[in-house]
Amino acid sequence: MNIKKAIMLISLICSCANGIAVAEDAPVLKAGHPSLKEWILPPVPTPKDNALNAARVDLGRDLFFDPHLSGEGNMSCATCHNPALGWSDGLPTAKGVKSTVLGRASPTIIDSAFDTILMWDGRKKDLEDQATGPLEAELEMHVDTVQLVKWLNSVAGYRKLFEAAYPGEGVNTVTLAKAIAAFERTIVMNDSPFDKWLAGDAKALTPQQVRGFGIFLDAKKGNCAACHSAPNFTDNGFHNLGLASWGNPKPDVGRYAQKPVAKLKGAFKTPQLRGITLTAPYFHDGSAKTLEDVVNHYVGGGVDKSNLDPNIHPLALTEPEKQDLLAFLNALTGTTPAITIPVLPQ
């Protein structure tokens, strides 16, 4: 036996001695172990034409909190993505223009910088592409972007900020989107107890939370990592979870509207999980009030199984195992950068 195999065998023996069952090729559930490195968030990726700098982030923050970006002047991006509510809105589904109740929940923007596709149905390719979508949507913020750009150009403070952030590029929907995207890329959560444990702090997670992570990874137990994969707890894919709402007479078809493939009927994007305790209720339709409701849904293998994703099936979890899994999910919440609500440009 070579040294590498001997070390792996010792690690497996130690893990089993601590009550953590692992497969031969499974990561070793030990703080800072190299086999866990895939779960460590990398540096924030940025496009070449929108590198992060203070001027761009400051402009994006002002725009993010400015209600002038809505048709009625009473909504901002922060209305649905409130930093006090986990960068979501705390509602089952969002409210748009004239408080119209919309069909889908407001997703958090925490760690959205790492997403490779955006929106519940994946209709936006990146943060720049996504930024102006809600502004223009008839039932959401519903602003005339031509008039909005004219107004921004009429405000001396904004003209100065745009020139500092994007010299020579002007005030337009492109620089508007780039600035909002730049700000959103700073809303990163990478200091949760789980992240600290990954970095080597053995005391960051309790034994129960470590067991819960094992259940999360285990295909024969929680099977959560099949979709909530490393490093950002999402596969950036789309899945029909068997929610009760899929059985409605005219259900939301989700990804199918963008890509008409039969298996994508009722499929929605896998959300990332850092900060999950801050963003109740859950699922795209807001139908799960608590994380325990979420876990119970998966344990049951879904409700409407007419187009169920192959990864969804009843789970053989005992009550203690469910509690271990919930404890782990609670270890995924850290902090995002402190935000000062800006005094808007004049």
C-alpha positions in Angstrom: 0.0 0.0 0.0 1.4 3.4 -1.0 1.4 6.4 1.4 -1.5 8.2 -0.3 -3.8 5.1 0.0 -2.7 4.6 3.6 -3.6 8.2 4.5 -7.0 7.8 2.9 -7.6 4.6 4.8 -6.6 6.3 8.1 -9.0 9.2 7.3 -11.8 6.8 6.5 -11.2 4.9 9.8 -11.2 8.1 11.8 -14.4 9.3 10.1 -16.1 6.1 10.9 -14.9 6.3 14.5 -16.6 9.6 14.8 -19.8 8.2 13.6 -19.6 9.6 10.1 -20.3 6.9 7.4 -18.5 7.7 4.1 -18.0 5.9 0.9 -14.6 5.1 -0.4 -14.6 8.0 -2.9 -16.6 10.4 -0.7 -15.0 13.6 0.7 -13.6 13.3 4.2 -15.9 15.2 6.6 -13.1 16.9 8.5 -12.5 20.6 8.9 -10.2 21.9 6.2 -9.7 18.5 4.5 -8.4 18.9 0.9 -11.2 16.7 -0.4 -13.7 19.5 0.5 -12.0 22.2 -1.5 -14.5 22.2 -4.3 -17.0 23.7 -1.9 -14.9 26.8 -1.3 -16.2 29.8 -3.1 -13.7 31.2 -5.7 -13.0 34.9 -6.3 -16.0 36.7 -7.8 -16.0 36.3 -11.6 -16.4 39.6 -13.5 -16.6 40.3 -17.2 -13.7 42.1 -18.9 -15.8 45.1 -19.8 -17.2 45.5 -16.2 -14.4 45.0 -13.8 -15.2 45.9 -10.2 -14.1 49.3 -8.9 -15.4 51.6 -6.2 -17.0 54.1 -8.7 -19.0 51.4 -10.4 -20.2 49.8 -7.2 -21.2 53.2 -5.7 -23.2 54.1 -8.8 -24.8 50.7 -8.9 -25.8 51.0 -5.2 -27.4 54.4 -5.8 -29.4 52.9 -8.8 -30.3 49.8 -6.8 -32.0 51.9 -4.1 -33.5 54.6 -6.4 -37.3 54.4 -6.8 -37.1 56.6 -9.9 -36.2 53.3 -11.7 -39.9 52.3 -11.5 -42.8 53.7 -13.6 -44.7 55.0 -10.6 -41.6 56.1 -8.7 -42.4 54.0 -5.7 -40.3 50.8 -6.3 -36.6 50.2 -6.4 -34.6 47.0 -6.9 -34.3 46.9 -3.1 -38.1 46.7 -2.8 -37.9 43.0 -3.8 -34.3 42.5 -2.8 -34.2 44.0 0.6 -30.9 43.7 2.6 -32.9 43.4 5.8 -34.8 40.4 4.4 -31.9 38.3 3.1 -31.8 40.4 -0.1 -35.3 39.0 -0.9 -38.7 40.4 0.2 -40.1 37.9 2.7 -43.2 37.3 0.6 -44.5 34.0 -0.8 -44.4 35.6 -4.3 -43.3 39.1 -5.3 -45.5 42.2 -5.7 -45.1 44.4 -8.7 -46.6 47.5 -10.2 -49.7 48.7 -8.2 -49.0 45.9 -5.7 -49.9 43.2 -8.2 -49.2 39.8 -6.7 -46.9 38.0 -9.1 -46.6 34.3 -9.7 -43.0 33.7 -8.5 -41.0 34.5 -5.4 -38.2 37.1 -5.4 -35.0 35.2 -5.4 -32.2 36.4 -3.2 -29.3 38.1 -4.9 -26.8 36.7 -2.4 -23.9 35.1 -4.3 -25.7 35.6 -7.6 -22.3 36.7 -8.9 -21.5 33.0 -9.2 -24.6 32.0 -11.2 -24.1 31.1 -14.8 -27.8 31.6 -15.7 -30.4 33.7 -14.0 -34.1 34.0 -13.2 -36.3 31.1 -12.1 -36.8 30.1 -15.8 -33.2 30.9 -16.9 -34.2 33.6 -19.3 -31.2 35.9 -18.4 -27.6 34.9 -19.1 -25.8 37.1 -16.6 -26.2 40.0 -14.2 -25.9 42.6 -16.8 -28.6 41.0 -18.9 -30.8 40.5 -15.9 -30.5 44.1 -14.4 -32.9 45.9 -16.7 -35.4 43.0 -17.0 -37.6 43.8 -14.0 -37.4 47.5 -14.8 -39.0 46.9 -18.2 -41.4 44.2 -17.2 -45.0 45.3 -17.5 -46.1 43.7 -14.2 -42.9 44.5 -12.2 -41.3 47.9 -12.1 -42.7 48.9 -15.6 -40.5 51.9 -16.4 -40.0 53.5 -19.8 -36.3 53.1 -20.1 -36.0 55.8 -22.8 -37.6 58.3 -20.4 -35.5 56.9 -17.5 -32.3 57.5 -19.4 -33.4 61.1 -20.2 -34.1 61.7 -16.5 -30.7 60.2 -15.4 -29.0 62.5 -17.9 -30.9 65.5 -16.5 -29.5 64.9 -13.0 -26.0 66.4 -12.6 -25.1 64.1 -9.8 -25.9 61.0 -11.9 -24.0 62.3 -14.9 -20.9 62.8 -12.7 -21.2 59.3 -11.3 -21.7 57.6 -14.7 -18.7 59.4 -16.1 -16.5 58.4 -13.1 -17.7 54.8 -13.4 -17.7 54.4 -17.2 -15.6 57.2 -18.7 -16.8 58.1 -22.2 -19.5 55.4 -22.3 -22.3 57.8 -21.5 -25.6 57.4 -19.5 -27.6 54.7 -21.2 -29.3 51.3 -20.5 -26.0 49.5 -21.1 -24.0 51.5 -18.4 -27.1 51.4 -16.2 -27.2 47.6 -16.3 -23.4 47.3 -15.9 -23.5 49.5 -12.8 -26.4 47.6 -11.1 -24.6 44.3 -11.9 -21.3 45.6 -10.4 -23.1 46.4 -7.2 -24.8 43.0 -7.1 -21.5 41.3 -7.5 -20.5 42.7 -4.1 -23.3 40.9 -2.3 -21.3 37.9 -1.4 -21.7 35.6 1.6 -18.6 33.4 2.2 -18.2 33.6 6.0 -20.8 31.2 7.2 -19.9 28.6 9.8 -19.7 26.1 7.0 -17.2 28.3 5.1 -15.1 28.7 8.2 -15.2 24.9 8.7 -14.0 24.4 5.1 -11.1 26.8 5.9 -10.0 24.6 8.8 -11.9 25.8 11.9 -13.0 22.5 13.5 -15.2 24.3 16.0 -17.2 26.2 13.4 -19.6 23.3 12.9 -21.2 21.2 15.6 -21.0 17.4 15.3 -24.7 17.4 14.4 -24.0 19.9 11.6 -21.2 17.7 10.3 -23.5 14.7 10.3 -26.0 16.9 8.4 -23.5 17.7 5.8 -22.9 14.0 5.3 -26.6 13.4 4.9 -26.7 16.3 2.4 -24.0 14.7 0.3 -25.2 11.1 0.6 -27.1 9.9 -2.5 -28.8 7.3 -0.4 -29.9 9.8 2.2 -30.6 13.5 1.5 -29.2 13.4 -2.1 -29.3 17.2 -1.9 -25.9 17.7 -3.6 -27.3 16.1 -6.8 -28.8 19.6 -7.5 -27.3 21.8 -4.9 -23.7 21.2 -6.0 -20.4 22.8 -5.2 -19.3 25.5 -4.7 -22.4 27.6 -4.7 -24.9 25.0 -3.8 -26.5 25.0 -7.3 -26.1 23.1 -10.5 -27.5 26.1 -12.4 -30.0 23.6 -13.7 -33.8 23.2 -13.8 -35.9 20.6 -12.1 -39.5 19.8 -11.5 -39.8 19.2 -7.8 -43.3 17.9 -7.7 -44.8 20.9 -6.0 -48.5 20.9 -5.4 -48.9 23.9 -7.6 -47.8 21.9 -10.6 -51.2 20.2 -10.3 -53.0 23.5 -10.8 -55.3 23.7 -13.9 -52.9 26.2 -15.6 -49.6 25.7 -13.8 -46.5 27.8 -14.4 -44.4 25.8 -16.9 -41.1 27.4 -15.8 -38.1 26.6 -18.0 -40.3 25.0 -20.6 -41.4 28.4 -21.8 -37.8 29.3 -22.6 -36.8 25.8 -23.8 -39.7 23.6 -24.9 -38.4 20.2 -23.9 -40.9 18.0 -22.2 -38.9 17.1 -19.1 -38.5 20.9 -18.4 -42.3 21.4 -18.0 -42.7 22.8 -14.4 -38.9 22.9 -14.0 -37.3 25.8 -12.1 -33.7 26.9 -11.4 -31.9 25.4 -8.5 -31.4 28.2 -6.0 -28.1 28.6 -4.1 -28.3 27.9 -0.3 -25.9 30.3 1.5 -28.1 32.6 3.6 -31.0 30.2 3.3 -32.3 30.9 6.8 -32.9 34.5 5.9 -35.0 34.0 2.8 -38.2 32.2 3.8 -40.7 31.3 2.4 -39.2 28.8 -0.1 -39.6 27.3 -3.6 -40.4 29.4 -6.7 -44.1 29.6 -5.6 -43.3 30.4 -1.9 -45.3 27.3 -0.8 -42.9 26.2 1.9 -43.0 28.4 5.0 -40.0 26.9 6.8 -36.9 24.8 6.0 -38.5 21.9 7.8 -41.4 22.1 5.3 -38.8 22.0 2.5 -37.1 18.9 4.0 -40.5 17.2 4.5 -41.4 17.9 0.9 -38.3 16.1 -0.3 -38.7 13.2 2.3 -42.1 12.6 0.7 -40.7 12.6 -2.8 -42.9 15.4 -4.0 -46.7 15.9 -4.3 -47.6 16.1 -8.0 -45.4 13.5 -9.6 -46.6 13.8 -13.2 -43.4 15.3 -14.6 -41.1 14.7 -11.6 -37.3 15.2 -12.0 -35.5 11.8 -11.7 -33.5 13.1 -8.7 -36.7 13.5 -6.6 -37.8 10.4 -4.8 -38.9 9.5 -1.2 -36.1 9.8 1.2 -35.5 7.3 4.0 -34.5 9.8 6.7 -35.2 9.2 10.4 -36.3 12.1 12.5 -32.8 12.6 14.0 -31.4 12.6 10.5 -33.9 15.3 9.4 -32.8 17.4 12.4 -29.1 16.9 11.5 -29.8 18.0 7.9 -31.7 21.1 9.2 -28.8 21.9 11.5 -26.5 21.9 8.6 -28.7 24.1 6.5 -28.7 26.6 9.4 -24.8 26.6 9.2 -25.0 28.1 5.7 -25.9 31.6 6.9 -23.2 34.2 7.3 -23.1 37.9 6.6 -23.1 40.1 3.5 -21.3 43.5 3.3 -22.9 46.1 5.5 -24.9 48.5 3.3 -25.6 52.1 4.0 -28.7 53.3 2.3 -27.5 56.1 0.0 -28.5 59.7 -0.3 -29.5 59.7 -3.9 -27.7 62.0 -6.5 -29.2 65.4 -7.2 
